Amino acid sequence: MLMSNGYVFVVITAAAVIAGAAVASAAGADAGAQRFYVAGRARGEGAGIYRGRLDLDTGRVTIAGRAAEAEQPSFLALHPGGRTLYLANAMREFQGRPGGALGAYRIDPASGDLARLNREPSRGTSTCHLAVDATGRHLLAVNYGTGSVIVRSLAADGRVGEVTAFIQHEGHSVDPRRQKGPHAHSVNLDAANRFAFVADLGLDKVMVYRFDARVGTLTPHDPPWTAAEPGAGPRHFAFHPTGRFACVLNEMGSSVTAMAYDAAAGRLATIHTAGMLPEGFDGNNTGAEVAVHPSGRFVYASNRGHDSIAVFRVDPDTGRLTPAGHASTQGKRPRHFAIDPTGRFLLAANRDSNTIVAFRIDAETGRLEPTGSAAEVPGAICILMVPGR
């Protein structure tokens, strides 16, 4: 059963107040700095979550060291209260059974150190993405290897709790090598906390679920999905700050699909698809991450192979994307990147060259200019901006 709009508004406002207080406190402590964490999927003893700092005046990045050890770290997410970090572990086996894990870590507000609270099974292999709902009461995650979606409750102290929903995707698409079965790759909630969107690379679909935040359940919506182009391989998903549009990054197609979003109905409608690669490039490439600038004027998407960030301008009326150039990430295989909350800087995580590279964002054109600063993180795979110095 869906919550009433009034109830949703109250819950989201409460979460925003808590998070806003944390941000305000951090800004008072050091207005010129932004804390971030990096999941580093290094081989051997280097794997874990690393703590970093971005100077918002100079664009200099520094890594303070490893905040926590972690096996096969994948994606990071933050509780709306700003005091708990969540990690998807993409291992093949956990607690003697096939599947990955979902871990909770308490953030020390002064030092940024992490203390693991607990870990629970993800009930699927290659757990690759997760999100916390706006009430802070549930953690949603997807398993790429087995193509499933799981929801677990969150305790008052941030610990990962019981399973409240589990959905196994079924089917396949056109590529005989990569799309023999479902491969759920990301999960995102809309601003109203009413609908969850799961990009499934193996099915060439963005699945749509009604989300009940009171009990943490998922119910297939009507229609239950929006189809991608055959063989596109939808991977990651991002909403425009107005809530009127969304973008889907297609990993296999090296493209971004712009969509219109009807928030009341929970429905997506394809506007068009824009390529991520420059004309004349004929090498191997896969898309990885997509993000919308806080201003809503630009969209960014990372290329693995061309090793760049593609820049697009966004038409504020139609949501259409216009290519606006590329910036080399100055490294190899940029699996992820993140934009700081002020919209001034972008940090690119080059997995295969073990670096975090900083770029200044031109507020008028959206173009990226290297700040000249980079830091080392073994197997850098995901960046999470958080409140704090």
N, C-alpha and C positions, 0 to 999 in steps of 0.2 A: 504494500500500500504506500502511495506517495505521501510525503509530508505536505501540509498546506504551505502556500507561499509565505504566509505570515510567520510560521514556525521557522522556515528556512532563513528568513531575513534575520530573525533574532539570533539564531545560532551562528550564522556567518558573521554578524556584527560583533558578537562576543569574541570569536576567534580573531577577528581583525584587530580588536582592541588589545588583546593579549600580545599578538605579534607586533603591533604598532608600538606598544610600550617597550618591548624588547629592542626594537630598532631605535627608538628615541633614546633609550638608555645608552645603547652602543654609540650613537652619534654624539651624545654628550661626552662620552669617554674619549673618543678620538674621531672627530668629524672627517679626517682625511684618510681614513683607512677602511678597508673592507676585508673581513675574514672569509676564507673559503676552505673547503675540504676537497681532496682529490682521492678517488679510488684508484689505487695502483695495482694492476694485475701483473706483477713481476713474477718471474719464475724463482722458486726457492724462497729464501727468507725475506726478500724485499717486499712481498705482497702486504697490502694493508691500506689504511686510510691515513693520508698525510694532511697536515695542517699548514695552510698558507695565508699570506697577507698581500693585499693589493693596495699600493699607495695611490689614492684617488687624485693626487696632485701631479705626480710624475709618471704614473703607470708602471712603476717598478713592482715586480713580483718577487716574493721570497717564500721559501719553504722552511718551516721551523722544525720539521722532522716528522716521524711517523707517530700519529696520535693513537693508533690501535693496529694490532695485527689482524689480518683477516684472510681467510682462504678463498681464492677465486672471487675477489670482490667485483661487483658489476655496477649497479646503479645506486645512487644515493637520493634520499628524500628527507625533508625537514618537517617536524611537527609544527602546526600553526602557532604553538606557544613558544617556539624558538629554542627549546631546551632539550629536545630529543632528536637524534639523528637515526635514520633507518638505512639499512644496507641490504641489498640483494646479493646473496652468495650463489654463484653459478656452478657449484660443484655437481658432479654426477651422483654422489652418494652422501647422505647425511644421517647420522644416528643409525647406521647399518642398513639403510633402505635407499633405493634409488631416489634422487631428487636433491634439490638445493635447499637453501635456508633463508629466513628473513630475520635479521638481527636488529636489536634496539640498543642505542648507546646514549648515555647521559652526557650532555655537553657542560663542562665547567665554564660558567659565564665569564670568569676572570682570565683563566689561562687558555681556554679552548681545548683542554685535554678531554679525551673520551674515556668513559667507563662503560663497558658492555653490561647491559642489564640482563638480556637473555637472547636466545635464538630459538626459532620454531621452524618446522619443516614447511617448505613451499609446495609440497606435493606435486612437483614436476621438475624436469631437468632443464639446465641452462636458464635459470631464473635471471631475467635480464632487465626488468623495469618495475618500478613501484611508485605509488602515490599515496599520500595521506589525505583523507577527506577533510573538508573545511571545518567540521566539528571537532576534529582531532580524536575521534572515537574508533576509526577503522583504517586499516592499512590494506590497500589493493595492490596486487602484484600479478605479473604474467610470467609464464614459463615458455621460453622459445622452443626448447627441444621437444616437449610433449604437447605444446599448443593448448595451454589451459590458463584459466583466470582464477585467482583465489582472493578471498577477502578474509582478514582476521581482525578480531576486535583488538582495541588498545586499552590497557589499564590506565588508571588515573596517574600512575607514576611513569607511564610511557611504555611499559613492557608489552611485547607482542602476545596476544591472547588466543582465544579459541577461534576455530574456523566458523565463519558465519555464512559463507557462500563459496561454491566451487563449481566452475563450468568448464567442461571439456569441449573444445572445438572439434568439428569433424569436417572432412572434405579435403579437396586438393585444388590445384590450378594447373596452368599450362606447362610450366617448366618441369621436365622429368627429373632434373637433378635436385633442384632446391624447393620444389613445391609439390612433393609427393603427399604431403600431409600438412596439417595446420602448424603454424609457427607464430603464436601470439608474441608481438614484439614491444608493445607499449600500452599503457593504460593512463587515461587522462579524464578528469572530471570537469564538467562545465562550472561556471562561476556560481550558479544557483545550487550546486551540489546535488542535482537531480538526475543527471545522466552521465554514464561512463562510456568512454570511447576506447575500443581496443583495436589497434592496427594489427592485422594478421597478415604477415608476409606470405605465408603458405597458401592462403585462401584468396589473396587479392581482394580483401574486403576490410572495411572499417566497421567492426561490429558495434552495435549501439545497445546499451542496457539501461533500464531504469534502475536507479540506485536509491534504496531506502536507508537513510543515514541513521535512523533510530535503531534498526536491527542489523544493518550491514548486509542486506540482500541485493542480488542482481536479478533482474527479470528482462528477458529479451523484449526489445521495444518493437513497435510496428511503424515502419518496416524495421527488421532486425539488423540491417546492415546497409552500407553504401558501397557499391562496387568500385574498384580501381580498374585501370586498364589492364587487360590480361598480360601477365608477366611483369607488371610494374613492381610488385613486392612492397606494399606499404609497410613502413617501419616505425616512424615517429610522427607525432601529432602536436600541434601547438595552436592555441586560440589567440586571436587578435584581442588587444586590450578592450576594444569596444564590445566584444562578445558577438558581433555581427558576422565575423568571418573566422575561418580556421585554415590551417595549412597541413597537408600530409606530405611527409617526405617519403619518396619511393626509392628504396635501396637499390633494387635491381634495375630500375629504369633511369636512375640518376636524374630524377626530376622532382618538382614540387607541385602538388595539386592544390590550387586555391579553391576554397569552398565557402558558400554562404551558409550561415547557421541561423535557424529559427529556434530561438531559445525556449519559447513557449511550447513548441511541439517537439523539441528535441531532435530536429531533423537537419541533415546536411544535404546540400545540393552542389554538385560540381560546377565551378565557374570555368576553369580552364587549367591546363597543365603546362608548366614552364620548365625547360631543360636547365640543368645545373652546370653544364660543361661549355667551355668556349668553342666557337666554331673551329673545326679542323682538328680537334683532339680525337685521336683514335686509339688511345691506350685503354687498358682495363681500369674500370672505376666502379665503385659502389658508393651510394649516398649513406650518410650516417645520422647527423643531427640537424634539426631545424628549430629556429627560434624567431620570435617576433620582437622587434625593438620595443622598449617601453613606450615610446612615442606613438607606436603603431604605423610609422612611416616606412619602415624597412623590414625585410625578412632576410635571414641568413641561413645558409645550409652548407654542410661540410662534405667535401669530396675526398674519398680514400682512393688514391691512384693518381689523380691529378693533384692531390694534396693541397687543397685550397678551400677557402670559404667563398661561396657564391653569394653575391649581394643582389637583392631585388628591391625595387621601389614598389610601394603599395598604393593603389588608387583608393582614396578614402571613401569614395562613393560606390564603387563596383567591387572592390576587393581584388581586382586583377593585378598580376605581378609583371613588372617590367625589369628585365635584366639590367644590372648597373655595375657589372664588373666582377672581378675575382681578386682575392688576395692570397698569396702563398702563405701557408701556415708555418713555413720555415722548419718543417719537420716531416715525418712520415706517418701516414695513416691517422689523420685527425678524426678519431672516433667520436669525440664529443667537444663541445665548447660551451661557454656560459657568458652571458652579458651581465655586468654589474647592475644593481638596482637603479643607479643614477643614469644609466644609459651611455656613460662616457667611454667605457672600456669593454673589450671582448677578450676572453682568455681561451686559447685553443689548446686542447690536450692531444699531443702527438704521441700515440701509443707506442709505435715502433721505434721512435727516436727518444722516448723517455723524457719529453719536455713539455712544459707549460709556457706558451709564448703569449705576450701581451700586445694588444693592438688598441690604438685610440680610434674612436668612432667619430667621423665627421658628422656633426649634427644636421648639416644641410644636405649632404649628398649620401650619407650612410657609408661612405667608403672607409676602408680600414687602413690605418697607417701603423706599422710596427713601432712600438715605443723604444725598442732596443733592449728590452728586458726579457729574460727567459729564466726558468728555473727547472731543476731536474726532479722528476718523479718517475720511478721505475714502472713502466707499463701503464702510463697515465691513461685512464679509461673513462672517467666521469668527474665533472667539477660541480660542486654545490656551493652557492653563495649563502652565507648565514649572517645573522646579526652578531656584532661583537667586533673588537679591535683585532 
